[in-house]
């Protein structure tokens, strides 16, 4: 199995700092998130694969131990042609180099899981959970979530309330669907806050079209910060 180029996937240098890795993940995950296109779009399968690769890359590079193991496997898979022969005085260097796809405890290959339906399902769940944590961080930065539980703020509900009337009825099952705007968002916020939902839990319950709008809004803010 070839070693994926996680640095290239996140469009960063192999010397990137932890903060640069996290910022790159935010931008890439928002750009290629599957929910930015309709469920029946032919582009969705491609985006889903890209999103999983982005999450694999972040899972690996965000942890110092996994990153070290990955870098060693990457060097072994694609040695530097200008490096020359190893120095005999350094001993058998191959002994300490994890093989690509090997069973390195906590190594870079573990996030993807095994093959088959079970492995794919676990992979999707892990990617979703990882994105959820960063999604909540991004909304905290934008003043749309607060506290350890990432509780929705008034600003978040105002935004959600303006997405669509359909979203309103979907979020709270017994709530009339033909409502929109900040007032509806604020009223729903009171209901949802009492149930202890985080912003990501609310996001996951939105209709797909509203997920796409919210992701686009957030992406615009994140990319604007990166440029400024």
Secondary structure, DSSP 8 states (H G I E B T S, - for coil): -----HHHHTT--TT--HHHHHHHHHHHHHHH-GGGS-TT-THHHHHHHHHHHHHHHHHHHTSHHHHHHHHHHHHHHS--TTS-S--GGG--GGGGS--TT---TT-TTTTT--SHHHHHHHHHHHHHHHHHHHHHHHHHHTTSEETTTTEE-HHHHHHHHTT-HHHHHHHSTTS-SS--SHHHHHHHHHHHHHTT-BHHHHHHHS-HHHHHHHHHHHHHHHHHHHH-
